Amino acid sequence: MSYRLGVDVGGTFTDVLLVDEDTGSTWRAKTASTPSDQSVGVLHGIDKVCAEAGIDRQAVAHVLHGTTVATNAILEGKGATVGLVTTEGFRQVLQIARSFVPGGLAGWIIWPKPEPLAALENTVEVPERVASDGSVVRELDEDAARQALGRLREQGVEALAVSLINAFANGAHERRLAELAAEELPGVEVSLSSVVLPEMREYERALTTVANGYVQPHVARYVANLSAKLAAEGVPAELSILRSDGGLAAAHAAIGAPVTMLLSGPAGGVAGAVWVAEQSGHTELLTFDMGGTSTDVALVRQGQARIGRETKVGDLTVRASAVDVRTVGAGGGSIAHVPELTRALRVGPQSAGAEPGPAAYGKGGNAPTVTDANVVLGYLPSTLAGGEIALDRDAARAAVQTIADAMGLDSAEQAAAGIVDIVNENMLGGLRLVSVQQGFDPREFALVAFGGAGPLHANALGRLTGAWPVIVPPSPGVLCALGDATTSARDESARTVLRKLGDLSPDEFAVIFTELAAAASGRLIEQGVPAEKQTIGYSADLRYVGQGNELPVTFSFENDGLDGLAGRFDAEHERLFSFTLGVDHELVNARATVTGARPRVAPVHLDKGDGDPAAARTGSTRIYVDGGFVDAALYDRLLLRAGDVVTGPAIVTEMDSTTLILPGHAATTDPNGSLLIRPLESLEG
């Protein structure tokens, strides 16, 4: 008997989910994160969940890990010193960048332009030139290349990025530079643009390649450290890392292309939300993952998360496939403050994190946070994470009282309600980014709320968006770990084509995508995924001839063909811009994604009840809601049965999260364990 283990490391908590690979049974654990060395928290979580399941560590065969190591290296500016090699005459490619300045009018005056990840003094040129069709215009000058690499060696670079003009069409010169770098810069990791991003647009390709080099040593150290500690602690498991697009990569593959895992953590939550919502019969979803530090939101259509072609982390935007997740600086640890200048309440994006954490955690924190506000309002029980964290209500009230005093409010409850209202509005803004601003009406979607803090705010977000039902999955606090454990291996191949569809024959069209699929399939076979257990998906970046930007379109290679692909592009263009053009289409980039088989996980099956949740009721408490105190019933989620209806105001508690049901709403317990929250009038109707 073997087990697979999903691990998600967040800013505040580390979540672990253990799956029996034979029966699909699951066990869960939640423990405090250890920012100084994340592997400590991971191993602690593994110990807890193995003890819960009554198994030895040696039974764990696979560890599937969603991590923010690469993300944090970017956000904190703690990546490697990167050397960049460009074609002669293009040394300032990162400095020139694109003519885009965020913000409104006069943004160019006040916007501090971020420093490139590869400094100009660490950028060198080599004489060579390849044409856009891949033909060699000028051979690589190897003597000059060795001299340039020698200068980078003297600069002490820790990683090397090579991005030559038109290398997407012919990467021979880049491959030769990698061979020279192995001699001139021994031990330094090398990233080639023709491997990392074999697509047109020089700036995006160079930036993505540099970003890959920037995080590579950091990721390599972390993965090696975690692998070594797992082995030393008696966990002989194969380690895999979650990619930004929701797939898995073997540890060695993740080290080779860490730019594909910048959104590793949030992608796991979306994968878990899709899996759970499918059990309740919902495939049109808004996902809402509220943790201790931030909130991640995404949109899912027909059971498939929207995959974007860009990954955004802070000020950095790279070209890498990722679940279209938007992050808002709003979490349970977000700090509330009242600036002297405006005297207006603000919440976040600063966070108390895991250390020292909210004042209620009793670890020395004294800043008022969203968690403290929820404690003051009476929404949280006396302990969190299965008793691991005891809440100090007096410390929470004292912290929130500072906000009340600064604003001249009569009570800490009023200040706490203001904190919760503002953080809810902040999260609503994130949900609108993935719905309204993308042309989707949130009222046509269900809202899946998870993360340790998500279910507390879920009902309020349902009221703000009109997205019903609000789905609170079983074990919502460890859903990201479930996503890690229920996803499958994935790889992707891409190529720039730049051909009119009208000029492509069906045979040429087939060859392009067949070759891409074969390349991605081969890499998965090397990771131990047999060809017979792989599925292939196809997408393309298209535009009308004469346009400067393209749209990604997913299609069925077997059923759509050339005409079907053009039709899908027209439909997407119509949806986004309300018009189409009567001109030919241009295929810019072709892409094939190969995915392994999905592992077996048994869904929850509850005994059928009679609709009355009285057997799960554990008492009542006073809570502050909608401007006053009311009595709210308390329920133990583990005792609820299928069909039980919990009418608000009510609080449903469990090991890893707490669900608040507001007055005028009710939660129906789904046979698969989810709570489906709706307005009372919709149930009565």
C-alpha positions in Angstrom: 0.0 0.0 0.0 1.4 3.4 -1.0 0.4 7.0 -0.4 0.7 10.3 -2.2 1.0 13.5 -0.2 0.0 17.0 -1.2 1.8 19.9 0.5 1.0 23.6 0.1 3.2 26.1 1.9 1.5 29.5 2.5 2.6 32.6 4.2 0.9 31.7 7.4 0.1 28.0 7.4 1.4 24.8 5.7 -1.3 22.4 4.6 -0.9 18.7 4.1 -3.2 16.1 2.6 -2.5 12.4 2.5 -4.2 10.1 -0.1 -4.3 6.3 -0.1 -3.5 5.5 -3.7 -5.5 2.2 -3.5 -8.7 3.3 -1.9 -8.6 7.1 -2.4 -9.1 7.8 1.3 -7.7 11.0 2.6 -6.3 12.5 5.8 -5.4 16.1 6.5 -3.2 18.3 8.7 -2.5 22.0 9.1 0.6 23.5 10.8 2.2 26.9 11.1 4.6 27.8 8.3 8.3 28.3 9.0 9.5 31.2 6.8 13.1 30.9 7.7 13.2 27.2 6.4 10.0 26.0 4.8 11.1 22.4 5.0 10.7 22.4 8.8 7.0 23.2 8.5 6.6 20.7 5.7 8.2 17.9 7.8 6.1 18.8 10.8 3.0 18.6 8.7 4.0 15.2 7.3 4.5 13.9 10.9 1.0 15.1 11.9 -0.8 13.6 8.9 1.0 10.3 9.1 0.2 10.0 12.7 -3.5 10.8 11.9 -3.5 8.0 9.3 -1.6 5.6 11.5 1.1 5.0 8.9 4.9 5.1 8.8 6.6 7.8 6.8 8.2 5.2 4.5 4.7 4.4 3.1 4.7 7.8 1.3 5.6 7.2 -2.3 5.0 10.7 -3.8 5.2 14.2 -2.4 3.4 16.7 -4.5 4.4 20.3 -3.6 2.9 23.7 -4.3 5.5 26.3 -3.3 6.0 30.1 -3.4 9.8 29.9 -3.3 10.2 31.2 -6.8 7.5 33.8 -6.2 9.1 35.1 -3.0 12.5 35.4 -4.7 11.0 37.8 -7.2 8.9 39.8 -4.7 11.7 40.1 -2.2 14.4 40.8 -4.7 16.5 37.9 -3.4 17.2 36.1 -6.6 20.6 35.3 -8.2 23.0 37.7 -9.9 22.2 37.0 -13.5 24.5 37.6 -16.5 22.8 38.2 -19.9 24.2 37.4 -23.3 22.6 39.2 -26.3 23.3 39.7 -29.9 25.7 42.6 -30.7 23.7 45.8 -30.7 21.0 44.7 -28.4 22.6 45.1 -25.0 19.9 47.4 -23.7 16.9 45.1 -24.5 15.8 45.0 -20.9 16.3 48.7 -20.3 14.3 49.8 -23.3 11.5 47.3 -22.6 8.0 48.3 -23.7 6.6 51.7 -23.8 4.1 51.1 -21.1 3.7 53.0 -17.8 1.0 51.8 -15.3 -1.2 54.3 -13.6 -3.2 57.3 -14.8 -2.2 60.7 -16.2 1.3 61.8 -15.3 2.1 58.2 -14.2 5.3 58.5 -16.1 6.4 61.3 -13.7 5.8 59.4 -10.5 6.3 55.8 -11.4 9.6 54.3 -10.2 10.7 52.0 -13.0 11.7 48.6 -11.7 15.3 47.7 -12.1 15.9 44.8 -14.6 16.6 41.4 -13.1 19.9 41.4 -15.1 21.9 44.6 -14.6 23.4 46.4 -17.6 26.9 45.9 -16.3 26.2 42.2 -16.3 24.9 42.2 -19.9 27.4 41.4 -22.7 27.1 41.3 -26.5 28.4 38.6 -28.9 28.9 39.0 -32.7 26.3 36.8 -34.4 23.0 37.1 -36.3 20.1 34.8 -37.2 17.3 35.9 -39.6 13.7 35.6 -38.7 13.4 32.6 -40.9 16.2 30.8 -39.1 18.9 31.3 -41.6 22.4 32.3 -40.3 23.3 35.9 -41.4 26.5 36.0 -39.3 28.3 33.1 -37.7 28.9 33.2 -34.0 32.3 34.7 -33.1 33.5 32.1 -30.6 36.6 34.0 -29.5 34.6 37.1 -28.8 32.0 35.0 -27.0 34.7 33.5 -24.7 36.0 37.0 -23.9 32.4 38.2 -23.1 31.8 35.2 -20.8 35.1 35.8 -19.1 33.9 39.3 -18.2 30.8 37.9 -16.6 33.0 35.4 -14.7 34.9 38.4 -13.3 31.6 40.0 -12.4 30.7 37.0 -10.2 27.4 36.1 -11.9 25.5 33.2 -10.3 23.3 32.4 -13.3 23.5 32.9 -17.0 20.7 33.8 -19.5 21.3 33.7 -23.2 18.8 35.5 -25.4 19.9 36.1 -29.0 17.9 37.8 -31.8 15.6 35.4 -33.6 16.8 32.4 -31.6 13.2 31.1 -31.6 13.7 30.2 -35.2 17.2 28.7 -34.8 18.8 28.1 -31.5 22.1 26.7 -32.7 24.1 29.7 -31.6 22.5 29.7 -28.1 23.3 26.0 -27.8 26.9 26.6 -28.7 27.1 29.5 -26.2 25.9 27.0 -23.5 28.8 24.7 -24.4 31.3 27.6 -24.1 29.7 28.7 -20.8 30.3 25.2 -19.4 34.0 25.8 -20.0 34.2 29.5 -19.0 31.7 29.5 -16.2 31.8 26.1 -14.7 29.0 25.4 -12.2 26.8 28.3 -13.3 23.3 27.4 -14.4 22.5 28.4 -18.0 19.0 29.4 -19.3 18.5 29.5 -23.1 15.7 31.5 -24.6 15.3 29.0 -27.4 14.4 26.4 -24.7 12.7 28.6 -22.1 10.5 30.5 -24.6 10.9 29.6 -28.2 8.6 32.4 -29.4 8.9 35.7 -31.1 9.1 39.1 -29.4 12.7 39.8 -28.2 12.0 41.7 -25.0 9.5 39.2 -23.6 11.7 36.3 -24.5 14.8 37.9 -22.9 12.9 38.9 -19.8 11.4 35.4 -19.3 14.8 33.8 -19.8 16.4 36.2 -17.3 13.6 35.6 -14.8 14.3 31.8 -15.2 17.9 32.3 -14.4 17.1 34.8 -11.5 15.1 32.2 -9.5 16.9 29.0 -10.7 19.7 28.8 -8.0 17.2 29.6 -5.3 14.7 27.0 -6.4 17.5 24.4 -6.9 18.7 24.9 -3.4 15.2 24.7 -1.9 14.3 21.5 -3.9 17.6 19.9 -3.1 17.3 20.8 0.6 13.7 19.5 0.8 14.6 16.3 -1.0 17.6 15.7 1.3 15.6 16.3 4.4 12.8 14.0 3.2 15.3 11.3 2.7 17.0 11.9 6.0 13.7 11.8 7.9 12.7 8.5 6.3 10.4 9.7 3.6 11.7 7.9 0.5 9.2 9.7 -1.8 9.5 11.0 -5.3 9.2 14.9 -5.1 7.1 16.7 -7.7 6.5 20.5 -7.9 3.2 22.1 -9.1 3.5 24.3 -12.2 1.8 27.6 -12.6 -0.6 26.1 -15.2 -1.9 23.5 -12.6 0.2 20.6 -13.8 3.0 18.7 -12.0 6.7 18.5 -12.9 9.3 16.2 -11.6 11.8 17.9 -9.2 14.6 17.9 -11.8 12.3 19.4 -14.5 11.1 22.1 -12.1 14.7 23.1 -11.4 15.4 23.3 -15.1 12.4 25.6 -15.8 11.5 27.4 -12.5 9.9 30.2 -14.4 7.0 27.8 -15.0 6.3 27.6 -11.3 6.0 31.3 -10.3 2.3 30.8 -9.5 2.7 27.2 -8.2 0.9 27.9 -4.9 -2.3 29.5 -6.2 -2.7 27.0 -9.1 -3.1 24.1 -6.6 -6.1 25.8 -5.0 -7.9 26.3 -8.4 -7.3 22.6 -9.2 -8.8 21.5 -5.9 -11.8 23.9 -6.3 -12.6 22.4 -9.7 -12.4 18.9 -8.4 -14.7 19.6 -5.5 -17.2 21.7 -7.4 -17.6 18.9 -10.0 -18.8 16.7 -7.2 -21.7 19.2 -6.6 -22.5 19.5 -10.3 -21.1 23.0 -10.9 -18.6 23.7 -13.7 -18.9 27.5 -14.1 -17.0 28.9 -11.1 -15.3 31.8 -9.5 -12.7 30.6 -7.1 -11.8 32.5 -4.0 -8.8 31.4 -1.9 -8.3 33.6 1.2 -5.2 32.7 3.3 -3.3 34.4 6.0 -1.4 36.8 3.7 -3.3 37.2 0.4 -6.4 36.2 -1.5 -6.2 34.5 -4.9 -9.1 34.6 -7.3 -9.7 32.8 -10.7 -12.5 32.0 -13.2 -13.3 28.5 -14.4 -15.5 27.8 -17.4 -16.9 24.3 -18.2 -14.7 22.8 -15.6 -11.5 24.2 -17.0 -9.5 26.9 -15.4 -8.6 29.8 -17.8 -5.0 29.5 -18.7 -3.2 32.8 -19.5 -0.1 33.2 -21.5 1.4 35.6 -19.0 2.5 35.2 -15.4 2.5 38.3 -13.2 4.4 38.6 -10.0 4.7 42.1 -8.5 6.0 44.4 -11.2 7.3 41.4 -13.3 5.3 40.0 -16.2 6.8 37.0 -18.0 5.6 34.9 -20.9 4.8 31.6 -19.2 1.5 29.6 -19.1 -0.3 30.0 -15.9 -3.8 29.7 -14.4 -5.3 33.2 -14.7 -5.1 33.9 -11.0 -5.3 37.5 -9.6 -3.8 38.1 -6.2 -5.1 40.7 -3.8 -3.2 41.8 -0.7 -6.1 40.8 1.6 -5.8 37.9 4.0 -6.4 37.0 7.6 -3.1 38.6 8.6 -3.7 41.9 6.6 -3.0 44.8 8.9 -5.6 47.6 9.4 -4.3 51.1 9.9 -5.5 54.7 9.8 -3.1 57.1 8.1 -2.6 60.4 9.8 -3.1 62.4 6.6 -6.5 61.0 5.5 -7.9 59.5 8.7 -9.5 56.9 6.5 -9.4 53.2 7.4 -7.1 51.1 5.3 -6.6 47.3 5.3 -3.5 45.7 3.8 -1.6 44.9 1.8 0.9 44.7 4.7 0.5 41.4 6.6 1.5 40.1 10.0 2.3 36.8 8.3 3.1 33.7 10.4 5.6 35.5 12.6 4.5 37.3 14.7 1.0 36.9 13.2 -2.2 38.6 14.3 -2.4 39.8 17.9 -4.9 37.0 18.7 -2.1 34.4 18.0 -0.2 35.5 21.1 3.2 35.4 19.4 4.1 39.0 20.1 2.0 40.7 17.3 0.1 43.8 18.3 -1.1 45.2 15.0 -4.8 44.9 14.3 -5.5 42.4 11.5 -8.5 40.9 9.8 -8.3 37.8 12.0 -8.4 40.0 15.1 -11.5 41.7 13.7 -13.2 38.4 13.2 -12.3 37.4 16.7 -13.8 40.7 18.1 -17.0 40.1 16.0 -17.4 36.6 17.6 -16.9 34.7 14.3 -14.0 32.5 15.3 -13.7 29.7 17.9 -11.2 29.7 20.7 -8.6 27.6 18.8 -7.4 27.2 15.2 -5.7 24.5 13.2 -7.0 21.6 15.3 -5.9 23.3 18.6 -2.4 24.2 17.4 -3.2 27.9 17.8 -5.1 29.2 20.8 -6.7 32.6 20.2 -6.2 35.5 22.7 -9.5 37.4 22.6 -8.3 40.2 24.9 -5.2 40.8 22.7 -7.4 40.9 19.6 -9.8 43.4 21.2 -6.9 45.6 22.4 -5.4 45.7 18.9 -8.7 46.5 17.2 -9.5 49.1 19.8 -6.6 51.2 18.5 -8.5 51.5 15.2 -11.7 52.5 17.0 -9.8 55.2 19.0 -8.1 56.5 15.9 -11.4 56.9 14.1 -13.5 58.1 17.1 -15.8 55.1 17.0 -17.9 54.0 20.0 -16.8 50.4 20.1 -14.2 47.9 19.0 -17.0 46.0 17.3 -17.7 48.9 15.0 -14.0 49.1 14.1 -13.9 45.4 13.5 -17.0 45.5 11.2 -15.3 48.3 9.2 -12.1 46.2 8.8 -14.1 43.3 7.5 -16.2 45.4 5.2 -13.1 47.0 3.6 -11.3 43.7 3.1 -14.4 42.3 1.5 -14.5 45.2 -0.9 -10.8 44.6 -1.7 -11.5 41.0 -2.5 -14.6 42.0 -4.6 -12.2 44.1 -6.7 -10.1 41.0 -7.4 -13.2 39.0 -8.4 -14.3 41.7 -10.8 -10.8 41.6 -12.5 -11.4 38.0 -13.5 -15.1 38.3 -14.3 -16.6 41.7 -15.2 -13.4 43.0 -16.7 -13.0 39.8 -18.8 -16.6 40.1 -20.1 -18.2 37.6 -17.7 -21.2 38.2 -15.4 -20.4 36.9 -12.0 -24.1 36.1 -11.4 -23.7 33.3 -13.9 -21.1 31.5 -11.8 -21.0 29.7 -8.5 -18.4 31.0 -5.9 -16.1 28.4 -4.4 -14.6 29.7 -1.2 -11.6 28.1 0.5 -8.4 28.8 2.3 -8.3 29.1 6.1 -10.1 32.5 6.1 -12.2 32.2 2.9 -15.4 30.6 4.4 -15.6 33.4 7.0 -16.0 35.9 4.2 -17.7 33.7 1.6 -21.3 34.6 2.3 -20.5 38.3 2.2 -18.8 37.9 -1.1 -21.8 36.1 -2.4 -24.0 39.1 -1.5 -21.6 41.5 -3.2 -21.1 39.5 -6.4 -24.5 37.9 -6.8 -22.7 34.6 -7.4 -24.8 31.7 -6.0 -24.5 29.2 -4.6 -21.4 29.9 -2.5 -19.7 26.5 -2.3 -17.6 25.8 0.8 -15.8 22.5 0.2 -15.0 19.9 2.8 -11.7 20.8 4.5 -11.5 24.2 2.8 -8.4 25.2 4.7 -6.3 22.4 3.0 -7.9 22.5 -0.4 -4.7 23.8 -2.0 -3.0 20.6 -0.8 -5.9 18.6 -2.2 -5.3 20.3 -5.5 -1.6 19.4 -5.3 -2.5 15.8 -4.6 -5.2 15.4 -7.3 -3.5 17.1 -10.2 -1.4 15.3 -12.8 2.0 15.6 -14.6 2.0 18.2 -17.5 4.4 19.5 -20.0 4.1 22.0 -22.9 5.8 22.7 -26.2 5.4 25.9 -28.2 6.7 27.3 -31.5 6.4 30.6 -33.4 4.9 29.9 -36.9 3.9 33.4 -38.3 1.9 32.0 -41.3 -1.5 33.0 -42.7 -4.1 30.2 -42.1 -5.0 30.5 -45.8 -1.4 29.7 -46.8 -1.2 26.6 -44.6 -2.2 23.2 -46.0 -3.9 20.7 -43.7 -0.8 18.5 -43.8 1.5 21.4 -42.8 -0.9 22.3 -40.0 -0.9 18.7 -38.8 2.9 18.4 -38.8 3.3 21.6 -36.7 1.1 20.4 -33.9 2.1 16.7 -34.1 5.8 17.6 -33.6 5.0 19.8 -30.7 2.9 17.1 -29.0 5.7 14.5 -29.6 8.3 16.8 -27.9 6.1 17.4 -24.8 5.1 13.7 -24.6 8.7 12.7 -24.7 9.6 14.8 -21.8 6.7 13.3 -19.7 7.9 9.8 -20.6 11.3 10.8 -19.2 9.4 11.7 -16.0 7.8 8.3 -15.8 4.4 9.0 -17.4 3.8 6.3 -20.1 2.4 7.5 -23.5 -0.8 5.5 -23.1 -1.7 7.5 -20.0 -1.2 10.9 -21.6 -3.8 13.2 -23.1 -3.0 16.1 -25.5 -4.5 19.5 -25.7 -3.9 22.1 -28.4 -3.9 25.9 -28.5 -2.7 28.7 -30.7 -2.1 32.4 -30.6 -4.0 34.0 -33.5 -4.6 37.5 -34.9 -6.1 39.1 -37.9 -3.5 39.9 -40.6 -2.2 43.4 -39.8 -2.9 43.3 -36.1 -0.1 43.7 -33.6 -1.4 41.5 -30.8 -2.8 38.0 -30.7 -5.4 36.1 -28.7 -4.9 32.6 -27.3 -7.4 30.1 -28.5 -7.9 26.5 -27.4 -9.2 24.0 -30.0 -9.6 20.4 -30.8 -6.9 19.4 -33.3 -8.9 16.4 -34.6 -12.4 18.0 -34.8 -11.7 21.7 -35.6 -8.9 21.8 -38.1 -8.0 25.1 -39.8 -11.6 26.3 -40.4 -12.6 25.5 -36.8 -9.6 27.2 -35.4 -10.5 30.4 -37.3 -14.1 30.2 -36.1 -13.0 29.9 -32.5 -10.8 32.9 -32.8 -13.7 34.9 -34.4 -16.0 34.0 -31.5 -13.4 35.0 -28.9 -12.7 38.3 -30.7 -16.4 39.0 -30.9 -16.8 38.3 -27.1 -13.9 40.6 -26.1 -14.2 43.4 -28.6 -17.8 43.1 -30.1 -16.6 42.9 -33.7 -14.8 40.7 -36.2 -12.9 41.5 -39.4 -13.3 40.0 -42.8 -9.6 39.3 -43.4 -7.4 36.3 -43.1 -6.1 35.0 -39.8 -2.4 34.7 -38.9 -1.1 31.8 -36.8 1.5 33.4 -34.6 2.4 30.7 -32.0 1.4 27.0 -31.9 1.2 25.1 -28.6 0.7 21.5 -27.5 0.1 20.6 -23.8 0.4 16.9 -22.7 -1.1 15.8 -19.4 -0.8 12.6 -17.5 -3.6 10.6 -15.9 -5.4 12.1 -12.9 -4.8 10.2 -9.6 -7.7 8.5 -7.8 -9.1 10.4 -4.8 -12.3 9.2 -3.2 -14.9 12.0 -2.8 -16.7 12.5 0.5 -20.0 10.6 0.9 -22.2 11.7 3.8 -25.1 9.8 5.3 -28.5 11.1 4.3 -30.2 13.3 6.8 -33.8 14.6 7.2 -32.8 18.3 6.7 -32.7 19.1 10.4 -29.1 19.8 11.6 -30.0 19.7 15.3 -27.7 16.7 15.9 -24.7 18.8 14.8 -25.5 21.8 17.0 -23.0 22.4 19.7 -24.4 25.6 21.3 -24.8 29.2 20.5 -22.8 32.5 20.7 -23.3 36.2 20.3 -21.9 37.7 17.1 -21.9 41.3 15.8 -23.4 41.4 12.3 -25.1 44.1 10.2 -24.6 46.7 12.9 -25.8 44.8 16.0 -25.5 41.7 18.2 -27.5 38.6 17.3 -27.5 35.0 18.6 -25.9 32.6 16.2 -26.1 28.8 16.4 -22.9 26.8 16.5 -22.5 23.6 14.5 -19.8 20.9 14.2 -19.3 20.3 10.4 -18.3 16.7 11.0 -21.7 15.9 12.4 -23.7 17.4 9.5 -25.5 14.9 7.2 -26.4 15.2 3.5 -29.5 17.4 3.1 -29.2 19.2 6.4 -30.0 22.9 6.1 -28.2 25.4 8.4 -30.1 28.7 8.6 -28.2 31.8 9.4 -27.1 33.5 11.6 -24.9 30.4 12.2 -21.2 29.4 12.5 -20.0 26.0 11.3 -16.6 25.0 12.7 -14.1 22.3 11.7 -10.4 21.7 12.1 -9.0 23.9 9.4 -11.6 26.6 8.8 -14.8 28.3 10.1 -17.8 29.1 7.9 -20.1 32.1 8.7 -23.7 32.0 7.5 -25.3 35.4 7.6 -28.9 36.2 8.5 -31.3 35.7 5.6 -29.2 32.9 4.1 -29.0 29.1 4.6 -26.4 26.4 3.8 -27.5 23.1 2.5 -25.1 20.2 3.1 -24.3 18.5 -0.2 -24.0 14.6 -0.3 -20.3 15.1 -1.1 -19.7 17.3 2.0 -19.8 20.8 0.5 -21.9 23.5 2.1 -24.0 25.3 -0.6 -25.0 28.8 0.7 -27.9 30.6 -0.9 -30.3 33.5 0.1 -33.4 32.2 1.9 -35.7 33.5 -0.7 -34.2 31.4 -3.4 -34.7 28.3 -1.2 -38.3 29.2 -0.4 -39.0 29.9 -4.0 
